[in-house]
Amino acid sequence: MVSSEFLAILLLSSMQEESTGAVCDCKLTYDPDTNPFAVTMHFTTPGDPDGVSWHFDRELLRKAVREPSDRPVGEGDIRMRADAENSRLIVCLKNPEGHADVGFPLDVVTRFVTEVEWSVPSPSAPVTVAGAAVDKLIEEILG
């Protein structure tokens, strides 16, 4: 399992009870034994110690930090884009009650993505095998 805990900052919110600039605890978790394709993002605040969790495709997070763009990646409830100028990942969350843009420290999220990639390679990552290793494997199989 790979996890990372950090403080996130609310950049924009359509919900009345939240003010921009508010800080909350955030934890990213990747557990390939539970779901090798998903990352869990869990937020807690002093007023809501149980918090709320969002689950999303790990490729979405990888694309956001590895392929920076002015346009967010993702469709639907979760969109993300790296803001290198301000050293943060901006995560846009939507639900029927409203929406919020939350800023994550880009360096922390990048380290998390690197650890996830190291533990289970991305489906789009090239697979390389040394020729001598393949030859030896074939030789062992054929006996």
PADRENVEX-813674 format. One line per field, with one value per residue: x, y, z of N, C-alpha, C, O, CB in turn. Coordinates in Angstrom, 3 decimals. Glycine has a CB too. Layout:
<sites>
nxx X,...
nyy Y,...
nzz Z,...
caxx X,...
cayy Y,...
cazz Z,...
cxx X,...
cyy Y,...
czz Z,...
oxx X,...
oyy Y,...
ozz Z,...
cbxx X,...
cbyy Y,...
cbzz Z,...
</sites>
This chain:
<sites>
nxx 0.845,0.445,0.681,-0.025,0.027,-1.153,-1.623,-4.384,-5.683,-8.573,-9.541,-11.650,-15.160,-18.546,-20.187,-21.904,-21.086,-18.351,-15.278,-13.048,-9.565,-9.601,-8.194,-7.622,-7.144,-5.692,-5.556,-3.993,-4.399,-3.240,-3.989,-3.024,-3.894,-6.540,-7.819,-6.367,-6.517,-7.424,-7.313,-7.664,-8.927,-9.028,-10.656,-10.508,-11.809,-11.643,-14.311,-15.594,-14.721,-14.996,-14.953,-14.748,-14.618,-13.196,-13.043,-11.013,-9.684,-6.358,-4.790,-5.709,-4.643,-1.927,-1.662,-2.292,-0.081,2.153,1.788,1.575,-0.751,-2.623,-5.249,-7.622,-7.367,-9.515,-12.975,-16.312,-17.024,-14.517,-11.749,-8.446,-5.473,-2.080,-0.480,2.165,3.393,2.477,3.193,1.384,-1.201,-4.258,-7.363,-10.517,-13.638,-16.898,-20.307,-23.817,-24.501,-22.793,-19.638,-16.042,-12.773,-9.662,-6.415,-3.448,-0.182,2.124,4.644,4.496,2.363,3.425,5.563,4.036,2.714,4.967,5.783,3.534,3.672,6.050,5.352,3.282,3.332,2.126,-0.597,-0.008,2.696,5.827,6.919,9.880,12.246,15.224,17.168,18.907,17.847,15.365,16.150,17.392,15.203,13.573,15.270,15.296,12.616,12.326,14.082
nyy -1.177,2.248,5.455,8.907,11.741,15.057,18.662,20.242,22.955,24.944,26.369,27.373,27.449,26.415,25.994,27.222,27.000,26.674,28.418,30.073,29.411,27.872,25.166,21.675,18.286,15.854,12.659,10.536,7.345,4.296,1.056,-1.761,-4.359,-4.177,-2.566,-2.354,-0.300,2.089,5.116,6.434,9.350,11.033,13.320,15.211,17.333,19.561,19.977,17.818,14.944,12.333,12.674,12.661,10.546,10.168,8.238,7.377,6.893,5.792,6.524,9.007,10.728,10.275,11.264,13.951,14.918,14.071,14.833,17.774,20.432,23.250,22.723,20.918,17.408,14.585,13.678,14.426,13.998,14.473,16.420,17.365,19.384,20.273,22.963,24.385,26.835,27.760,25.644,23.508,20.994,21.229,20.202,19.582,19.147,17.816,17.554,16.775,18.749,20.868,22.409,22.228,23.567,22.355,22.761,20.925,20.100,20.038,18.741,16.757,15.168,14.341,12.722,10.723,9.638,8.644,6.631,4.955,4.225,2.836,0.701,-0.629,-0.778,1.647,1.040,2.089,2.243,1.433,-1.927,-3.514,-5.995,-7.605,-8.958,-11.194,-12.278,-13.164,-15.087,-16.913,-17.691,-18.954,-21.064,-22.434,-23.210,-24.870,-26.779
nzz 0.000,-0.746,0.625,1.354,3.366,3.810,3.972,2.512,0.585,0.356,-2.567,-4.058,-3.685,-3.980,-1.948,0.839,3.563,3.573,3.437,1.216,1.313,3.528,5.349,5.137,6.259,4.179,2.677,0.482,-0.883,-2.144,-2.867,-4.192,-3.756,-3.012,-5.018,-7.997,-9.833,-8.792,-6.815,-3.559,-2.138,0.780,2.825,5.835,8.388,11.232,12.019,10.922,11.642,10.600,7.896,4.259,1.416,-1.826,-4.727,-7.444,-10.781,-11.013,-13.158,-13.897,-11.961,-12.442,-15.099,-14.663,-13.169,-14.626,-17.261,-17.715,-18.317,-19.533,-19.506,-17.589,-16.709,-17.011,-16.617,-15.704,-12.246,-11.039,-11.746,-12.742,-12.639,-13.108,-11.567,-12.109,-11.740,-9.275,-7.742,-7.195,-7.285,-8.746,-7.815,-8.934,-7.690,-8.003,-7.016,-6.450,-4.571,-5.001,-5.896,-5.565,-5.609,-4.910,-3.594,-3.807,-2.541,-5.071,-5.256,-3.260,-4.169,-6.600,-5.705,-4.488,-6.753,-8.098,-6.313,-6.506,-9.222,-9.129,-7.527,-8.931,-12.277,-14.643,-16.947,-19.412,-19.432,-20.875,-21.327,-20.672,-21.397,-20.834,-23.469,-23.075,-20.742,-21.612,-23.482,-21.751,-20.195,-22.126,-22.812,-20.349,-20.185,-22.425,-21.792
caxx 0.000,1.149,-0.176,0.618,-0.842,-0.717,-2.681,-4.936,-6.289,-9.762,-9.301,-12.932,-16.251,-19.906,-20.946,-21.939,-20.418,-16.904,-14.678,-11.783,-8.423,-9.713,-7.239,-8.107,-6.222,-5.991,-4.737,-4.096,-4.060,-3.306,-3.836,-3.218,-4.583,-7.966,-8.201,-5.121,-6.742,-8.016,-6.703,-8.653,-8.587,-9.880,-10.546,-11.098,-11.700,-11.993,-15.762,-16.078,-13.600,-15.177,-14.517,-15.369,-13.652,-13.442,-12.259,-10.854,-8.702,-4.983,-4.256,-6.089,-3.635,-0.653,-1.703,-2.295,1.252,3.186,1.511,0.971,-1.469,-3.487,-6.583,-7.692,-7.617,-10.643,-14.345,-17.266,-16.963,-13.166,-10.822,-7.192,-4.421,-0.900,-0.204,3.597,3.744,2.182,3.643,0.274,-2.130,-5.606,-8.345,-11.873,-14.596,-18.300,-21.375,-25.091,-24.589,-21.947,-18.293,-14.920,-11.425,-8.762,-5.005,-2.565,1.234,2.481,5.793,4.050,1.553,4.352,6.237,3.034,2.550,6.186,5.713,2.495,4.230,7.082,4.736,2.551,3.491,0.951,-0.891,0.589,4.152,6.431,7.494,11.136,12.869,16.550,17.212,19.576,16.930,14.348,16.811,17.594,13.889,13.165,16.137,14.824,11.315,12.512,14.808
cayy 0.000,3.531,6.533,10.186,12.675,16.446,19.657,20.753,24.263,25.188,27.519,27.879,26.573,26.919,25.661,28.388,26.819,26.622,29.645,29.832,29.531,26.873,24.067,20.401,17.162,14.996,11.451,9.750,5.957,3.358,-0.307,-2.623,-5.592,-3.871,-2.159,-1.913,0.793,3.243,5.850,7.024,10.659,11.183,14.626,15.391,18.674,19.506,19.898,16.546,14.005,11.149,13.101,12.178,9.911,10.127,7.188,7.717,6.146,6.227,7.127,10.414,11.402,10.187,12.199,15.325,15.347,13.706,15.471,19.062,21.138,24.321,22.165,19.805,16.047,13.955,14.014,14.097,14.544,14.835,16.897,17.791,19.960,20.740,24.394,24.415,28.195,27.856,24.386,22.752,20.267,21.719,19.139,20.130,18.122,18.199,16.637,17.485,19.894,21.977,22.070,22.821,23.426,22.156,22.768,19.970,20.362,19.271,17.859,15.607,14.308,13.745,11.610,9.668,9.008,7.887,5.408,4.093,3.689,1.873,-0.509,-1.281,0.095,2.132,0.226,2.685,2.219,0.393,-3.079,-3.885,-7.200,-7.791,-10.077,-12.350,-12.868,-13.885,-16.270,-17.861,-18.210,-19.879,-22.215,-23.168,-23.802,-25.945,-27.805
cazz 0.000,-0.804,1.109,1.611,4.084,3.662,4.108,1.263,0.782,-0.452,-3.435,-4.546,-3.257,-4.180,-0.745,1.729,4.856,3.424,2.932,0.534,2.196,4.596,5.220,5.668,6.123,3.039,2.590,-0.740,-0.633,-3.256,-2.374,-5.354,-3.371,-2.972,-6.375,-8.627,-10.772,-8.125,-5.713,-2.662,-1.604,1.970,3.473,7.160,8.958,12.662,12.167,10.369,11.799,9.752,6.579,3.037,0.512,-3.260,-5.379,-8.851,-11.553,-10.741,-14.380,-13.865,-11.143,-13.163,-16.225,-14.159,-12.733,-15.602,-18.543,-17.356,-19.360,-19.028,-19.401,-16.635,-17.191,-16.353,-17.005,-14.655,-10.886,-10.611,-12.778,-12.122,-13.480,-12.380,-11.628,-11.767,-11.305,-7.843,-7.125,-6.631,-8.131,-8.485,-7.956,-9.017,-7.261,-8.186,-6.613,-6.590,-3.663,-5.423,-6.365,-4.836,-6.152,-3.776,-3.968,-3.159,-2.835,-6.262,-5.010,-2.461,-5.039,-7.576,-5.009,-4.336,-8.073,-8.360,-5.503,-7.093,-10.468,-8.774,-6.971,-10.019,-13.444,-15.361,-18.123,-20.602,-19.304,-21.713,-20.623,-21.304,-20.862,-21.433,-24.414,-22.488,-19.777,-22.388,-24.028,-20.663,-19.830,-23.184,-22.653,-19.180,-20.482,-23.409,-21.072
cxx 0.890,0.191,0.651,-0.391,-0.261,-1.903,-3.089,-5.615,-7.465,-9.547,-10.599,-14.019,-17.588,-20.768,-20.803,-21.101,-18.894,-16.380,-13.356,-10.643,-8.466,-8.758,-7.870,-7.024,-6.655,-5.042,-5.034,-3.639,-4.217,-3.030,-4.097,-3.918,-6.098,-8.494,-6.955,-5.283,-7.200,-7.138,-7.846,-8.097,-9.548,-9.590,-11.165,-10.870,-12.027,-13.500,-16.357,-14.956,-13.741,-14.765,-15.318,-14.279,-14.136,-12.522,-12.193,-9.727,-7.290,-4.346,-4.587,-5.040,-2.286,-0.613,-1.620,-0.897,2.336,3.010,0.839,0.361,-2.262,-4.912,-6.578,-7.870,-8.793,-11.969,-15.239,-16.969,-15.588,-12.337,-9.596,-6.298,-3.280,-0.733,1.241,4.011,3.542,2.520,2.510,-0.490,-3.512,-6.580,-9.729,-12.861,-16.020,-19.201,-22.680,-25.226,-23.743,-20.613,-17.256,-13.646,-10.470,-7.334,-4.207,-1.126,1.710,3.642,5.395,3.255,2.429,5.112,5.285,2.853,3.766,6.179,4.675,3.023,5.279,6.464,3.973,2.645,2.151,0.675,-0.261,2.120,4.737,7.047,8.755,11.709,14.202,16.552,17.831,18.656,15.854,14.940,16.984,16.269,13.408,13.965,15.678,13.498,11.474,13.390,16.080
cyy 1.241,4.591,7.777,11.108,14.077,17.366,20.125,22.081,24.439,26.476,28.187,26.917,27.231,26.638,26.785,28.213,26.794,27.956,29.324,30.127,28.545,25.720,22.801,19.345,16.319,13.804,10.772,8.336,5.156,1.976,-1.266,-3.941,-5.396,-3.514,-1.606,-0.731,2.085,3.820,6.399,8.326,10.896,12.522,14.573,16.827,18.565,19.375,18.591,15.513,12.718,11.450,12.510,11.612,9.998,9.054,7.528,6.909,6.685,6.878,8.614,11.220,11.406,11.199,13.645,15.799,15.076,14.387,16.816,19.763,22.271,23.829,21.010,18.468,15.495,14.472,13.702,14.776,15.019,15.230,17.443,18.469,20.436,22.231,24.570,25.783,28.369,26.579,23.605,22.010,20.781,20.596,19.775,18.999,18.650,17.117,17.415,18.716,21.087,21.514,22.781,22.582,23.406,22.103,21.787,20.372,19.443,18.316,16.611,14.634,13.623,12.576,10.430,8.911,8.158,6.579,4.427,3.451,2.623,0.581,-1.300,-0.362,0.461,1.232,0.781,2.684,1.118,-0.714,-3.471,-5.101,-7.360,-9.047,-11.328,-13.046,-13.675,-15.171,-17.334,-18.494,-19.247,-21.179,-23.084,-23.882,-25.020,-27.062,-28.185
czz 0.000,-0.270,1.374,2.273,3.985,3.923,2.725,1.572,-0.176,-1.243,-3.878,-4.097,-3.550,-2.954,0.275,2.997,4.773,2.887,2.256,1.498,3.359,4.307,5.804,5.489,4.934,3.071,1.261,-0.416,-1.909,-2.695,-3.535,-5.027,-3.329,-4.356,-7.062,-9.580,-10.110,-7.024,-4.873,-2.109,-0.443,2.633,4.860,7.600,10.443,12.889,11.674,10.442,10.978,8.317,5.433,2.136,-0.927,-3.826,-6.863,-9.470,-11.304,-11.956,-14.459,-13.098,-11.849,-14.311,-15.750,-13.771,-13.774,-16.958,-18.300,-18.571,-18.720,-18.831,-18.407,-17.336,-16.392,-16.880,-15.823,-13.336,-10.436,-11.832,-12.065,-13.137,-12.592,-12.617,-11.161,-11.241,-9.803,-7.079,-6.470,-7.726,-7.758,-8.809,-7.883,-8.743,-7.438,-7.612,-6.698,-5.688,-4.098,-5.956,-5.508,-5.620,-4.975,-4.285,-3.127,-3.450,-3.969,-6.007,-4.223,-3.335,-6.083,-6.953,-4.833,-5.653,-8.409,-7.577,-6.052,-8.366,-10.170,-8.275,-8.030,-11.224,-14.067,-16.561,-19.395,-20.550,-20.175,-20.853,-21.369,-20.607,-21.581,-22.295,-23.829,-21.488,-20.488,-22.943,-22.949,-20.241,-20.845,-23.063,-21.482,-19.463,-21.414,-22.856,-21.616
oxx 1.935,-0.976,1.861,-1.523,0.953,-3.038,-2.241,-6.070,-7.368,-9.388,-10.653,-13.824,-17.748,-21.944,-19.692,-20.473,-18.218,-16.976,-12.636,-10.753,-7.487,-8.546,-8.557,-6.113,-7.847,-3.876,-6.187,-2.618,-5.186,-1.971,-5.252,-4.478,-6.855,-9.485,-6.524,-4.289,-7.353,-6.341,-8.883,-6.948,-10.760,-8.446,-12.219,-9.876,-12.626,-13.924,-17.510,-14.308,-12.739,-14.283,-16.398,-13.161,-15.333,-11.354,-13.193,-8.914,-7.059,-3.447,-3.821,-4.609,-1.584,0.377,-0.948,-0.553,3.343,3.968,-0.332,0.882,-2.536,-5.690,-5.639,-8.450,-9.031,-12.062,-14.943,-16.697,-15.487,-12.237,-9.682,-6.350,-3.489,-0.835,1.508,4.890,4.331,2.175,2.643,-0.430,-3.889,-6.620,-10.072,-12.909,-16.317,-18.905,-22.656,-25.986,-23.952,-20.467,-17.534,-13.462,-10.464,-7.065,-4.272,-0.860,1.697,3.624,5.904,3.448,2.206,5.290,5.677,2.839,3.619,6.532,4.902,2.841,5.378,6.971,4.017,2.088,1.186,1.619,-0.009,2.770,4.213,7.617,8.709,11.661,14.273,16.006,17.327,18.676,15.471,14.308,16.752,16.213,12.894,13.407,15.664,13.289,10.841,13.424,16.755
oyy 1.282,4.628,7.709,11.244,14.269,16.913,20.375,22.304,24.124,27.548,29.404,25.702,28.441,27.000,27.245,29.166,26.883,28.546,28.416,30.981,28.398,25.351,22.846,19.496,16.101,13.930,10.469,8.143,5.311,1.737,-1.562,-4.577,-6.334,-4.080,-0.498,-0.209,3.094,3.122,6.788,8.394,10.954,12.832,13.967,17.456,17.578,18.731,18.286,15.229,12.069,10.567,11.948,12.126,9.912,8.970,7.919,6.313,7.892,7.706,9.391,12.278,12.418,11.914,14.468,16.956,15.784,14.506,16.993,19.695,22.254,24.430,20.213,18.396,15.890,15.536,12.806,15.976,15.871,14.487,17.923,18.178,20.929,22.700,24.861,25.876,29.039,26.446,23.106,22.352,20.770,20.100,20.426,18.014,19.787,15.926,18.610,19.631,22.200,20.380,23.773,21.525,24.316,21.466,21.807,20.936,18.220,17.188,15.523,13.421,12.459,11.545,9.277,7.680,7.061,5.531,3.218,2.251,1.624,-0.506,-2.530,0.736,-0.302,0.703,0.038,3.079,0.004,-0.456,-3.732,-5.216,-7.257,-10.078,-12.426,-14.273,-14.748,-16.225,-18.517,-19.692,-20.299,-22.268,-24.311,-25.016,-26.056,-28.164,-29.051
ozz 0.649,-0.660,1.590,1.807,4.063,4.076,1.868,2.694,-1.362,-0.660,-4.055,-4.125,-3.393,-2.923,0.540,3.459,5.798,1.986,2.671,2.377,4.091,3.152,6.825,4.675,4.716,3.446,0.952,0.244,-2.652,-2.116,-3.841,-5.919,-3.580,-4.817,-6.743,-10.085,-10.797,-6.397,-5.411,-1.671,-0.652,2.963,5.051,7.238,10.870,13.848,11.977,9.434,10.681,7.608,5.612,2.096,-1.203,-3.447,-7.465,-8.763,-11.377,-11.806,-15.029,-13.555,-11.856,-14.469,-16.372,-14.013,-13.804,-17.722,-18.635,-19.684,-17.520,-18.090,-18.383,-18.420,-15.251,-17.492,-15.032,-13.293,-9.554,-12.808,-10.935,-14.332,-11.484,-13.751,-9.995,-10.385,-9.136,-5.905,-5.352,-8.907,-6.587,-9.935,-6.896,-9.479,-7.072,-7.705,-6.993,-6.006,-3.616,-6.411,-4.834,-6.222,-4.146,-5.304,-1.898,-4.511,-3.833,-6.498,-4.493,-3.252,-6.416,-7.601,-5.009,-5.665,-8.948,-8.118,-6.064,-8.571,-10.884,-8.553,-8.022,-11.199,-14.022,-17.149,-20.343,-21.518,-20.215,-19.793,-22.571,-19.382,-22.806,-21.903,-24.062,-21.387,-20.022,-22.883,-23.197,-19.961,-20.464,-23.195,-21.585,-19.031,-21.213,-23.404,-21.060
cbxx -0.961,1.632,-0.925,1.173,-1.011,-0.120,-2.222,-5.942,-5.246,-11.046,-8.504,-12.931,-16.135,-20.539,-20.470,-23.365,-20.890,-16.498,-14.474,-11.663,-8.338,-11.179,-5.886,-9.428,-6.176,-5.868,-5.012,-3.246,-4.932,-2.290,-4.806,-1.893,-4.081,-8.236,-9.364,-4.516,-7.752,-9.343,-5.746,-9.023,-8.686,-9.650,-11.225,-10.495,-12.658,-11.478,-16.400,-16.574,-13.453,-16.641,-13.097,-16.161,-13.420,-13.197,-12.886,-10.588,-9.043,-4.136,-4.805,-7.486,-3.513,-0.435,-2.978,-3.223,1.615,3.193,0.623,2.017,-2.399,-3.474,-7.091,-8.834,-6.335,-10.563,-14.800,-17.300,-17.438,-12.490,-11.485,-6.466,-4.971,0.377,-1.224,4.449,2.905,0.724,4.711,-0.669,-2.006,-5.923,-8.162,-12.141,-14.344,-18.623,-21.138,-26.217,-24.174,-21.728,-18.115,-14.803,-11.073,-9.117,-4.425,-2.852,2.112,2.833,6.888,3.188,0.443,5.348,6.769,1.686,2.331,7.428,5.382,1.199,4.847,8.015,3.796,1.043,4.374,1.149,-2.384,0.084,4.569,7.503,6.478,12.138,11.948,17.647,17.974,20.888,16.294,13.799,18.175,18.256,12.875,13.368,17.583,14.667,10.380,13.131,14.047
cbyy -0.002,3.874,6.107,10.813,12.255,16.701,20.854,19.730,25.385,25.281,27.091,28.041,26.239,26.287,24.313,28.684,25.548,25.464,30.667,30.698,30.927,26.353,24.406,19.965,16.307,15.777,10.482,10.374,5.372,3.730,-0.591,-2.912,-6.076,-2.727,-1.088,-3.053,0.379,2.865,7.002,6.046,11.804,10.014,15.719,14.390,19.699,20.755,21.028,16.723,13.643,10.667,12.757,13.314,8.440,11.535,5.755,9.215,6.207,5.047,6.407,10.589,10.725,8.754,11.992,15.437,14.653,12.214,14.565,19.971,20.177,25.516,21.700,20.024,15.124,14.173,13.229,12.630,13.523,13.660,17.995,16.603,21.133,19.964,25.238,24.048,29.232,28.187,24.674,23.682,18.694,23.007,18.036,20.787,17.708,18.436,16.056,16.541,19.473,22.922,22.448,22.234,24.585,20.860,24.167,18.517,20.154,20.210,18.616,16.077,15.127,14.808,12.072,10.264,10.078,8.721,5.756,4.903,4.821,2.453,-0.142,-1.575,-0.576,3.599,0.113,4.103,2.017,1.004,-4.288,-2.717,-8.475,-7.883,-9.680,-11.927,-11.782,-13.003,-15.896,-17.169,-17.065,-19.236,-21.765,-22.218,-22.745,-25.388,-28.946
cbzz 1.221,-2.276,2.381,0.301,5.572,2.243,4.986,0.610,0.577,0.439,-4.651,-6.105,-1.755,-5.432,-0.143,2.114,5.484,2.490,4.069,-0.751,2.722,4.727,5.940,4.963,7.426,1.692,3.792,-1.904,0.483,-4.396,-1.172,-5.989,-2.008,-1.999,-6.356,-9.370,-11.786,-7.552,-6.226,-1.510,-2.707,2.976,2.624,8.193,8.231,13.373,11.441,8.892,13.251,9.795,6.402,2.318,0.907,-3.945,-5.142,-9.017,-13.050,-10.288,-15.610,-13.224,-9.767,-13.706,-17.042,-12.962,-11.440,-15.795,-19.435,-16.707,-20.150,-19.984,-20.778,-15.652,-17.044,-14.867,-18.287,-14.452,-9.936,-9.845,-13.704,-11.495,-14.348,-12.818,-10.739,-12.992,-12.065,-7.642,-6.094,-5.861,-7.949,-9.321,-6.854,-10.421,-5.777,-9.687,-5.156,-6.299,-2.286,-4.283,-7.857,-3.402,-7.159,-2.994,-3.826,-3.640,-1.557,-7.396,-4.255,-1.256,-5.730,-8.101,-3.627,-3.867,-9.170,-8.000,-4.046,-7.391,-11.317,-7.718,-5.828,-9.629,-14.487,-15.814,-18.307,-20.773,-17.833,-22.637,-20.535,-21.275,-21.046,-20.336,-25.639,-21.804,-18.905,-23.539,-24.631,-19.467,-19.723,-24.591,-22.448,-17.992,-21.126,-24.695,-20.971
</sites>
